[in-house]
Amino acid sequence: MRNLKNYIWTLPFIGALICIISFFTPAAYFENIVWNHTIINWIWGYYYDKLVSRYDQSITIENGFYSEPIQFISSFITSVIIVFCILIIILYSYKNRTNLKNGIIKSITSLFPAVIIIISTITWMIMMEIAELQIYGLSMWDRYTPNFGLIGMYIGATVIIVGFILIKKYSQEIIETR
């Protein structure tokens, strides 16, 4: 068990990797089979919109970054915050690894960015809902299905928080056994 405790620093790192993967995975997906219409949104403000005509089978594909300011600005700010928090977690995971060897642990630095990732993801969801209501008059989360781009942020942040708790719990035992 002692050897496993020496590697608990990897949990926040693994959580950060999950967040990175989910950052580059679509966050929301809409598909209307009747109209052959598909829309895919990423949390960083990119979208893909494909519409296949039922009559002549012509395909209209539109993609790019949001053009509406409320969508673009909320996605941009959220993305910058999430990327910054992921970088902090990766940096401090590595520092916790070296600090475990030296007997010094500061695990609080992993908890705060994980909470910020959760708050930023929730903020993005709320801002996209507001934007869809203002622009189209439709509720986004009634039409769209959340994808791993959103769910992965919560999973990654949870792994980071669990790692924080375990580091806090076992760090003193690891230091004392050296």
N, C-alpha and C positions, 0 to 999 in steps of 0.2 A: 504493500500500500504506500510505503514511503516513496517509492519510485514514481507512482502515479501522482502523488502530491507535488512532486518536483515539476510536473508538466501542466499544472492547472493554469498557468499563464497562457496556455494555448487556447483556452475557451474564449476569451475576448477576441483573440486573433481570428479564430474560426468564425465567430459572430460577425466580425468585420468583413471577412471574406464572403459570407452569406449576403451581407448588405451590399457589397460591391456587385455580386452576381445579380441581385435583385434590382440594383440601380440600372443595369443595362438590359433588363428584361421588361417587356411591356407591363404597365401598371393597370391598365383598364382595357377591356375588349368589348366591342359591340358588334353583334351580327344580327341582321334581319334577313332571314331565309327567303321570305316572300319577295322582297325587293332586291335580293342579292347584293346587300350592302354590308360592308365590313369597315369598322373604324378601330384602330389600335392606337393607344396613347401611352407614352412613356412619361415617367415622373419628371424628367428633365426638359419637357416641353416639346418633344417631337411627336408627330402624329402621322399615321398612314391611313388614308381613306380610299377605299376601292368600291366602285359601284358598277355593276354589270347590268346593262339594259336587258329587260325581259323580251323586248321585241326584236331588236337586231343584234343582240349579243355584243354590242360595243362595250368596251371597258373604259371607264374613267378612273384614273388613279391620280390622287392628289396626296402629296406628302410634303413635309417640311416642319418648321417650327410654328408655334401658334402665332397668329397675326393679331389677335385681340390682346390689348395690353394687360387686362386682368389675368388672363391665362398665362401669358408669357412671363410677366413679372413674378407672379406667385410661383410658377415652375422654376424660374431662374433662381430666385432667392432660396427656395426650398432645396434645390439641387446644390447650391453653393454650401449651405449649412450642412447638409448630409455628407457631402464629400469631405468637408473640413472635419466633421466629427469622426468619420471613418479613418481619416489620416491620423487624428489624435489617438484613436484607439489602437491602431497598428503600431504607432510609435511607442505608446506606453505599454503595450503588450511586450514588445521587444525589451523595453527598459525593465519591466517586471521580471523578465527572464534573467537578465543580468543582475538585477537587484536581489533576486532570490538567492543567488550564489553569494552575494555580499551580505545578506541578512537584513536588507532594508526593503520594505514594501510600501508603496503608495498606491493603493488600488482604487482610491476614490476618483482618480482621473479617468477610469473606465466607466464608472457609473453615470457621471454627468453627461458625457456625449451620447450614451445609449438612450438616456431619457430624452435628450434633445432630438435624436433620430425619430423616436416615437412621436413626439410632439410635432415635429416638422412634417411627418407623413400624414398625421391627422389634419394638420393645417392645410396641406396640399389637397386632401380630399374635400375639405370644407370649401376652400377657395374654388376648386373646380366645380363644385355643386353650385356655388353662387354665380360663377361665370356662365355655366350652362343655363341657369334660370334667367339671367339677364340677357344673354345672347339669343337663345333659342326658345326660351319659355318652357323648357323641359327639365325634369330632374335627371341629373347625370346618373345617379346611383340606382334609379329605377330602370334605366336602359342598359347601363354598362355593367359588366361583370369584373370584379377585382381579379387581377392576375398575380403572378409571383412577384412582380415589381412592387406591389404593395404588401402582400402577405410576407414576402421574404424580409422586408424591412422589420416587421414585427418579430419574426423568428430570429433574425440576426441580433436585434436589440435584446431579446429575451436571453439568448445564449450569452451575450456580453454581460447582462445583469447577473445571471447565474454564475458566470465566471468570476465576477466581482465578489459575490457572496462567498464562493468557495475560497477565493484568494484571501479574503478577509478572515474566514474561519480557520484556514489551515496555514496561513503564513507564519504565525507565531510558532506552531508546532514544527514547521520545516526549519525555521531559524534556530530553535532550541536543540534540534537533533544534530546540528552541524558542529 
